[in-house]
Amino acid sequence: MAKTHRSDINISVELDENRVPEKLKWSAQDGGVDNEEAKALLLSIWDSKNQETLRIDLWTKDMPVDEMKVFFHQTLVAMSDTFNKATQDEKMTATMRDFCDYFAEKLELKK
């Protein structure tokens, strides 16, 4: 029987007095990340029992709006790639990528 390996990803959130995130830090030893600062995170977890997605969406109060737009664009592109890897649905992947291009164009992210 193969030996299993456990890998942990840790997220730390420092809140202000109104419980608004001021600092986000994360660690993933297997990925070589140790207590690195971040300005935003989007985490989705599939609950198979209830057939629903659970989410944690956080960003620090000093996250600039222009960076948030780039973050969302890059996340949408990555989701398209992941969707393709998971489903091999080339037609829908192409549609998703078209939307990513449209999103970037409308927000004037592509120079």
C-alpha positions as CSV (number, residue, x, y, z in Angstrom):
1,M,0.0,0.0,0.0
2,A,1.3,3.4,-0.9
3,K,2.2,5.8,1.8
4,T,0.0,9.0,1.9
5,H,1.3,12.5,2.2
6,R,-0.4,15.4,4.0
7,S,0.0,18.9,2.7
8,D,-1.4,22.0,4.5
9,I,-2.3,25.4,3.2
10,N,-2.7,28.0,5.9
11,I,-4.4,31.4,5.7
12,S,-4.1,34.1,8.3
13,V,-6.4,37.1,8.4
14,E,-5.7,40.2,10.5
15,L,-8.9,42.3,11.0
16,D,-9.4,45.9,12.1
17,E,-11.9,46.8,14.9
18,N,-14.8,46.6,12.4
19,R,-13.6,43.1,11.3
20,V,-12.4,44.3,7.9
21,P,-9.3,42.5,6.7
22,E,-6.1,44.6,7.1
23,K,-3.6,41.9,6.3
24,L,-3.8,38.5,4.6
25,K,-0.9,36.0,4.9
26,W,-0.6,32.5,3.6
27,S,1.7,29.5,3.8
28,A,2.0,26.4,1.7
29,Q,5.2,24.5,2.6
30,D,5.0,22.1,-0.3
31,G,4.8,25.1,-2.6
32,G,7.7,26.9,-0.9
33,V,5.4,29.7,0.4
34,D,6.0,30.8,4.0
35,N,3.9,33.5,5.6
36,E,3.6,35.6,2.4
37,E,1.5,38.7,2.3
38,A,-1.5,38.9,-0.1
39,K,-4.0,41.6,-0.8
40,A,-6.9,39.4,-1.9
41,L,-8.0,35.8,-2.1
42,L,-10.9,33.9,-3.6
43,L,-11.4,30.4,-2.3
44,S,-14.1,28.0,-3.5
45,I,-14.8,24.6,-2.0
46,W,-17.1,22.0,-3.4
47,D,-19.6,20.5,-0.9
48,S,-20.5,17.3,-2.7
49,K,-23.0,16.3,-0.1
50,N,-25.1,19.4,-0.6
51,Q,-24.1,19.9,-4.2
52,E,-23.1,23.5,-3.6
53,T,-20.0,25.7,-3.7
54,L,-18.8,27.3,-0.5
55,R,-16.8,30.5,-0.8
56,I,-14.5,32.8,1.0
57,D,-13.8,36.1,-0.7
58,L,-11.5,38.4,1.1
59,W,-9.5,41.5,0.2
60,T,-7.6,44.0,2.3
61,K,-9.1,47.5,2.7
62,D,-6.0,48.9,0.9
63,M,-6.4,46.7,-2.2
64,P,-6.4,49.1,-5.1
65,V,-9.3,48.9,-7.4
66,D,-7.1,48.7,-10.5
67,E,-5.3,45.7,-9.0
68,M,-8.6,44.1,-8.1
69,K,-9.6,44.3,-11.8
70,V,-6.4,42.6,-12.9
71,F,-6.8,40.0,-10.1
72,F,-10.3,39.2,-11.3
73,H,-9.2,39.0,-15.0
74,Q,-6.3,36.6,-14.2
75,T,-8.6,34.5,-12.0
76,L,-11.2,34.2,-14.8
77,V,-8.4,33.1,-17.2
78,A,-7.1,30.6,-14.7
79,M,-10.7,29.3,-14.2
80,S,-11.0,28.8,-17.9
81,D,-7.8,26.8,-18.0
82,T,-8.9,24.7,-15.0
83,F,-12.3,24.1,-16.5
84,N,-10.6,22.8,-19.7
85,K,-8.3,20.5,-17.7
86,A,-11.1,19.1,-15.7
87,T,-13.7,18.7,-18.5
88,Q,-11.9,18.7,-21.8
89,D,-14.9,20.8,-23.0
90,E,-13.1,22.8,-25.7
91,K,-16.2,24.6,-27.0
92,M,-17.1,26.0,-23.6
93,T,-13.5,26.7,-22.8
94,A,-13.3,28.8,-25.9
95,T,-16.4,30.7,-24.9
96,M,-15.0,31.4,-21.5
97,R,-11.8,32.6,-23.0
98,D,-13.7,34.9,-25.3
99,F,-15.4,36.4,-22.3
100,C,-12.0,36.9,-20.6
101,D,-10.9,38.8,-23.6
102,Y,-14.1,40.9,-23.6
103,F,-13.7,41.5,-19.8
104,A,-10.1,42.7,-20.3
105,E,-11.1,44.9,-23.3
106,K,-14.0,46.6,-21.4
107,L,-11.8,47.3,-18.4
108,E,-8.9,48.4,-20.7
109,L,-6.5,45.9,-19.1
110,K,-4.8,45.0,-22.4
111,K,-2.4,47.5,-23.7
